[in-house]
């Protein structure tokens, strides 16, 4: 049974099947742009945890990159986002600093502080790990990001995380900025069993 082609393999019981793994690419947005990039119905009971990878992200102007979870095709905008990030930075003179960025009961989450805009040469990168979003209990996440700050003077690394402190079932995610539009970047979402 099954069809023999380039996407299947022959199993020991003499049937063809598609390979399966614990990590599966579920979604790709080849070019992030506009005021909002939304992905619906990507989180389900098939996978327990998810990793979002954002590569070569840059906004049109200096701004804060943000995200919200989605449920049933709509953004979850209640003031239930709680997060804290540690920021470590260094400039060309070797001057470094460490600060904290946080919010309690906010209507969205930031995955980095203000980033440089207007140039793909000064892009930011991020991973966002999301834990059990489909369950009807608070959804937790962990972030790691790096890029240039808004002055292009500092290279910034941020780590942190938070929770959407609501029992809503989360099935999607959307990205936006604190002002202006997203001009570029690649978005990939993986599911983990």
MARTI-698704 format. One record per residue (C-alpha): residue number from 1; residue in three letters; x negated, y negated, z negated. Coordinates in steps of 0.05 Angstrom, whole numbers, padded with zeros to 5 digits. Each point is the difference from the previous one (the first is absolute). Layout:
# MARTI-698704
<i: NUM	aa: ALA	c1: X	c2: Y	c3: Z>
...
//
This chain:
# MARTI-698704
<i: 1	aa: UNK	c1: 00000	c2: 00000	c3: 00000>
<i: 2	aa: UNK	c1: -00021	c2: -00072	c3: 00006>
<i: 3	aa: UNK	c1: -00031	c2: -00033	c3: 00060>
<i: 4	aa: UNK	c1: -00073	c2: 00007	c3: 00019>
<i: 5	aa: UNK	c1: -00030	c2: -00069	c3: 00016>
<i: 6	aa: UNK	c1: -00056	c2: -00047	c3: -00022>
<i: 7	aa: UNK	c1: 00036	c2: -00018	c3: -00065>
<i: 8	aa: UNK	c1: 00011	c2: 00071	c3: -00027>
<i: 9	aa: UNK	c1: -00041	c2: 00059	c3: -00024>
<i: 10	aa: UNK	c1: 00011	c2: 00075	c3: 00000>
<i: 11	aa: UNK	c1: 00018	c2: 00026	c3: -00069>
<i: 12	aa: UNK	c1: -00016	c2: 00069	c3: -00028>
<i: 13	aa: UNK	c1: 00072	c2: 00022	c3: 00012>
<i: 14	aa: UNK	c1: -00010	c2: -00014	c3: 00075>
<i: 15	aa: UNK	c1: 00042	c2: -00063	c3: 00001>
<i: 16	aa: UNK	c1: -00020	c2: -00071	c3: 00019>
<i: 17	aa: UNK	c1: 00008	c2: -00056	c3: -00050>
<i: 18	aa: UNK	c1: -00021	c2: -00072	c3: -00008>
<i: 19	aa: UNK	c1: -00056	c2: -00010	c3: -00051>
<i: 20	aa: UNK	c1: 00021	c2: -00030	c3: -00066>
<i: 21	aa: UNK	c1: -00041	c2: -00031	c3: -00054>
<i: 22	aa: UNK	c1: 00005	c2: -00036	c3: -00065>
<i: 23	aa: UNK	c1: -00016	c2: -00067	c3: 00033>
<i: 24	aa: UNK	c1: 00041	c2: -00021	c3: 00060>
<i: 25	aa: UNK	c1: 00001	c2: -00065	c3: 00040>
<i: 26	aa: UNK	c1: 00072	c2: -00024	c3: -00002>
<i: 27	aa: UNK	c1: -00002	c2: -00069	c3: 00031>
<i: 28	aa: UNK	c1: -00045	c2: -00047	c3: 00039>
<i: 29	aa: UNK	c1: 00011	c2: -00073	c3: 00016>
<i: 30	aa: UNK	c1: -00054	c2: -00013	c3: 00051>
<i: 31	aa: UNK	c1: 00004	c2: -00076	c3: -00005>
<i: 32	aa: UNK	c1: 00028	c2: -00034	c3: -00061>
<i: 33	aa: UNK	c1: 00030	c2: -00068	c3: 00017>
<i: 34	aa: UNK	c1: 00057	c2: -00046	c3: -00017>
<i: 35	aa: UNK	c1: 00030	c2: -00025	c3: -00065>
<i: 36	aa: UNK	c1: 00016	c2: 00071	c3: -00024>
<i: 37	aa: UNK	c1: -00022	c2: 00070	c3: 00019>
<i: 38	aa: UNK	c1: 00051	c2: 00050	c3: -00027>
<i: 39	aa: UNK	c1: -00002	c2: 00076	c3: 00001>
<i: 40	aa: UNK	c1: 00065	c2: 00035	c3: -00020>
<i: 41	aa: UNK	c1: 00013	c2: 00074	c3: -00016>
<i: 42	aa: UNK	c1: -00074	c2: 00017	c3: -00007>
<i: 43	aa: UNK	c1: 00004	c2: 00025	c3: -00072>
<i: 44	aa: UNK	c1: 00040	c2: 00064	c3: -00012>
<i: 45	aa: UNK	c1: 00004	c2: 00062	c3: -00043>
<i: 46	aa: UNK	c1: -00048	c2: 00035	c3: 00049>
<i: 47	aa: UNK	c1: -00060	c2: -00034	c3: -00032>
<i: 48	aa: UNK	c1: -00015	c2: -00019	c3: -00072>
<i: 49	aa: UNK	c1: -00052	c2: -00055	c3: 00010>
<i: 50	aa: UNK	c1: -00020	c2: -00047	c3: 00056>
<i: 51	aa: UNK	c1: -00061	c2: -00039	c3: 00023>
<i: 52	aa: UNK	c1: 00008	c2: -00064	c3: 00040>
<i: 53	aa: UNK	c1: -00063	c2: -00023	c3: 00038>
<i: 54	aa: UNK	c1: -00004	c2: -00070	c3: 00027>
<i: 55	aa: UNK	c1: -00059	c2: -00014	c3: 00046>
<i: 56	aa: UNK	c1: -00024	c2: -00065	c3: 00032>
<i: 57	aa: UNK	c1: 00056	c2: -00041	c3: -00031>
<i: 58	aa: UNK	c1: 00002	c2: -00075	c3: 00009>
<i: 59	aa: UNK	c1: 00055	c2: -00052	c3: -00007>
<i: 60	aa: UNK	c1: 00010	c2: -00061	c3: 00044>
<i: 61	aa: UNK	c1: -00022	c2: -00046	c3: -00057>
<i: 62	aa: UNK	c1: -00031	c2: 00008	c3: -00069>
<i: 63	aa: UNK	c1: 00052	c2: 00036	c3: -00041>
<i: 64	aa: UNK	c1: 00015	c2: 00055	c3: -00051>
<i: 65	aa: UNK	c1: 00016	c2: 00068	c3: 00030>
<i: 66	aa: UNK	c1: 00062	c2: 00030	c3: -00032>
<i: 67	aa: UNK	c1: 00045	c2: 00061	c3: 00002>
<i: 68	aa: UNK	c1: 00069	c2: 00022	c3: -00023>
<i: 69	aa: UNK	c1: 00031	c2: 00068	c3: -00003>
<i: 70	aa: UNK	c1: 00062	c2: 00015	c3: 00040>
<i: 71	aa: UNK	c1: 00062	c2: 00042	c3: -00012>
<i: 72	aa: UNK	c1: 00055	c2: 00016	c3: 00050>
<i: 73	aa: UNK	c1: -00028	c2: -00048	c3: 00052>
<i: 74	aa: UNK	c1: -00005	c2: -00061	c3: -00046>
<i: 75	aa: UNK	c1: -00056	c2: -00032	c3: -00040>
<i: 76	aa: UNK	c1: 00003	c2: 00013	c3: -00075>
<i: 77	aa: UNK	c1: -00005	c2: -00072	c3: -00024>
<i: 78	aa: UNK	c1: 00019	c2: 00006	c3: -00074>
<i: 79	aa: UNK	c1: -00050	c2: -00030	c3: -00048>
<i: 80	aa: UNK	c1: -00027	c2: 00068	c3: -00020>
<i: 81	aa: UNK	c1: -00071	c2: -00001	c3: 00029>
<i: 82	aa: UNK	c1: -00055	c2: 00001	c3: -00052>
<i: 83	aa: UNK	c1: -00073	c2: 00002	c3: 00020>
<i: 84	aa: UNK	c1: -00071	c2: -00017	c3: -00022>
<i: 85	aa: UNK	c1: -00064	c2: -00002	c3: 00042>
<i: 86	aa: UNK	c1: -00073	c2: -00010	c3: -00016>
<i: 87	aa: UNK	c1: -00037	c2: -00045	c3: 00050>
<i: 88	aa: UNK	c1: -00075	c2: 00003	c3: 00008>
<i: 89	aa: UNK	c1: -00034	c2: -00047	c3: 00049>
<i: 90	aa: UNK	c1: -00068	c2: -00023	c3: 00024>
<i: 91	aa: UNK	c1: -00024	c2: -00055	c3: 00047>
<i: 92	aa: UNK	c1: -00062	c2: -00009	c3: 00043>
<i: 93	aa: UNK	c1: -00037	c2: -00033	c3: -00057>
<i: 94	aa: UNK	c1: 00010	c2: 00062	c3: -00043>
<i: 95	aa: UNK	c1: 00050	c2: -00034	c3: -00045>
<i: 96	aa: UNK	c1: 00051	c2: 00049	c3: -00024>
<i: 97	aa: UNK	c1: 00063	c2: -00004	c3: -00042>
<i: 98	aa: UNK	c1: 00055	c2: 00044	c3: -00027>
<i: 99	aa: UNK	c1: 00072	c2: -00020	c3: -00011>
<i: 100	aa: UNK	c1: 00069	c2: 00031	c3: -00008>
<i: 101	aa: UNK	c1: 00062	c2: -00009	c3: 00042>
<i: 102	aa: UNK	c1: 00066	c2: 00023	c3: -00029>
<i: 103	aa: UNK	c1: 00075	c2: -00009	c3: -00001>
<i: 104	aa: UNK	c1: 00056	c2: 00026	c3: -00045>
<i: 105	aa: UNK	c1: 00071	c2: 00008	c3: 00025>
<i: 106	aa: UNK	c1: -00016	c2: -00030	c3: 00068>
<i: 107	aa: UNK	c1: 00043	c2: 00009	c3: 00063>
<i: 108	aa: UNK	c1: -00058	c2: 00030	c3: 00040>
<i: 109	aa: UNK	c1: -00071	c2: 00026	c3: -00008>
<i: 110	aa: UNK	c1: -00065	c2: -00028	c3: 00026>
<i: 111	aa: UNK	c1: -00054	c2: 00048	c3: 00024>
<i: 112	aa: UNK	c1: -00055	c2: -00053	c3: 00002>
<i: 113	aa: UNK	c1: -00010	c2: -00072	c3: -00020>
<i: 114	aa: UNK	c1: -00001	c2: -00054	c3: 00053>
<i: 115	aa: UNK	c1: -00037	c2: 00026	c3: 00062>
<i: 116	aa: UNK	c1: -00031	c2: -00036	c3: 00059>
<i: 117	aa: UNK	c1: 00047	c2: -00012	c3: 00059>
<i: 118	aa: UNK	c1: -00005	c2: -00014	c3: 00073>
<i: 119	aa: UNK	c1: -00058	c2: 00045	c3: 00020>
<i: 120	aa: UNK	c1: -00005	c2: 00075	c3: 00011>
<i: 121	aa: UNK	c1: -00074	c2: -00007	c3: -00016>
<i: 122	aa: UNK	c1: 00018	c2: -00013	c3: -00073>
<i: 123	aa: UNK	c1: 00050	c2: 00056	c3: -00012>
<i: 124	aa: UNK	c1: 00021	c2: 00036	c3: -00063>
<i: 125	aa: UNK	c1: 00009	c2: 00074	c3: -00014>
<i: 126	aa: UNK	c1: 00043	c2: 00036	c3: -00051>
<i: 127	aa: UNK	c1: 00024	c2: 00066	c3: -00026>
<i: 128	aa: UNK	c1: 00064	c2: 00005	c3: -00040>
<i: 129	aa: UNK	c1: 00016	c2: 00067	c3: -00033>
<i: 130	aa: UNK	c1: 00074	c2: 00009	c3: -00017>
<i: 131	aa: UNK	c1: 00023	c2: 00052	c3: -00050>
<i: 132	aa: UNK	c1: 00069	c2: 00035	c3: 00002>
<i: 133	aa: UNK	c1: 00038	c2: -00057	c3: 00034>
<i: 134	aa: UNK	c1: 00061	c2: 00041	c3: 00020>
<i: 135	aa: UNK	c1: 00016	c2: 00019	c3: -00072>
<i: 136	aa: UNK	c1: 00052	c2: -00041	c3: -00037>
<i: 137	aa: UNK	c1: -00050	c2: -00028	c3: -00050>
<i: 138	aa: UNK	c1: -00052	c2: -00055	c3: 00000>
<i: 139	aa: UNK	c1: -00049	c2: 00004	c3: 00059>
<i: 140	aa: UNK	c1: -00074	c2: -00009	c3: -00016>
<i: 141	aa: UNK	c1: -00056	c2: -00020	c3: 00048>
<i: 142	aa: UNK	c1: -00075	c2: -00011	c3: -00001>
<i: 143	aa: UNK	c1: -00037	c2: -00048	c3: 00047>
<i: 144	aa: UNK	c1: -00070	c2: -00012	c3: 00024>
<i: 145	aa: UNK	c1: -00017	c2: -00055	c3: 00049>
<i: 146	aa: UNK	c1: -00057	c2: -00042	c3: 00026>
<i: 147	aa: UNK	c1: -00012	c2: -00058	c3: 00047>
<i: 148	aa: UNK	c1: -00019	c2: -00073	c3: 00004>
<i: 149	aa: UNK	c1: 00033	c2: -00051	c3: -00045>
<i: 150	aa: UNK	c1: 00035	c2: -00061	c3: 00030>
<i: 151	aa: UNK	c1: -00064	c2: -00041	c3: 00004>
<i: 152	aa: UNK	c1: -00042	c2: 00055	c3: 00034>
<i: 153	aa: UNK	c1: -00051	c2: -00014	c3: -00056>
<i: 154	aa: UNK	c1: 00013	c2: 00063	c3: -00041>
<i: 155	aa: UNK	c1: 00007	c2: 00073	c3: 00016>
<i: 156	aa: UNK	c1: 00054	c2: 00026	c3: -00047>
<i: 157	aa: UNK	c1: 00015	c2: 00069	c3: -00026>
<i: 158	aa: UNK	c1: 00065	c2: 00012	c3: -00038>
<i: 159	aa: UNK	c1: 00026	c2: 00062	c3: -00036>
<i: 160	aa: UNK	c1: 00064	c2: 00007	c3: -00040>
<i: 161	aa: UNK	c1: 00070	c2: 00025	c3: 00002>
<i: 162	aa: UNK	c1: 00069	c2: -00006	c3: -00028>
<i: 163	aa: UNK	c1: 00071	c2: 00024	c3: -00002>
<i: 164	aa: UNK	c1: 00067	c2: -00016	c3: 00031>
<i: 165	aa: UNK	c1: 00035	c2: 00006	c3: -00067>
<i: 166	aa: UNK	c1: 00068	c2: 00021	c3: 00025>
<i: 167	aa: UNK	c1: 00034	c2: 00068	c3: 00009>
<i: 168	aa: UNK	c1: 00015	c2: -00014	c3: 00073>
<i: 169	aa: UNK	c1: -00019	c2: 00053	c3: 00051>
<i: 170	aa: UNK	c1: -00053	c2: -00030	c3: 00045>
<i: 171	aa: UNK	c1: -00003	c2: 00024	c3: 00073>
<i: 172	aa: UNK	c1: -00040	c2: -00055	c3: 00034>
<i: 173	aa: UNK	c1: -00048	c2: -00057	c3: -00006>
<i: 174	aa: UNK	c1: -00008	c2: -00069	c3: 00032>
<i: 175	aa: UNK	c1: -00059	c2: -00047	c3: 00005>
<i: 176	aa: UNK	c1: 00002	c2: -00076	c3: 00004>
<i: 177	aa: UNK	c1: -00041	c2: -00061	c3: -00021>
<i: 178	aa: UNK	c1: 00012	c2: -00055	c3: -00051>
<i: 179	aa: UNK	c1: 00003	c2: -00048	c3: 00059>
<i: 180	aa: UNK	c1: -00005	c2: 00005	c3: 00076>
<i: 181	aa: UNK	c1: -00006	c2: 00064	c3: 00040>
<i: 182	aa: UNK	c1: -00042	c2: 00062	c3: 00005>
<i: 183	aa: UNK	c1: -00044	c2: -00005	c3: 00062>
<i: 184	aa: UNK	c1: -00033	c2: 00067	c3: 00003>
<i: 185	aa: UNK	c1: -00017	c2: 00066	c3: -00032>
<i: 186	aa: UNK	c1: 00014	c2: 00074	c3: 00003>
<i: 187	aa: UNK	c1: 00047	c2: 00035	c3: -00048>
<i: 188	aa: UNK	c1: -00001	c2: 00075	c3: -00012>
<i: 189	aa: UNK	c1: 00042	c2: 00039	c3: -00051>
<i: 190	aa: UNK	c1: -00019	c2: 00071	c3: -00022>
<i: 191	aa: UNK	c1: 00042	c2: 00049	c3: -00041>
<i: 192	aa: UNK	c1: -00031	c2: 00047	c3: -00052>
<i: 193	aa: UNK	c1: 00035	c2: 00062	c3: -00025>
//
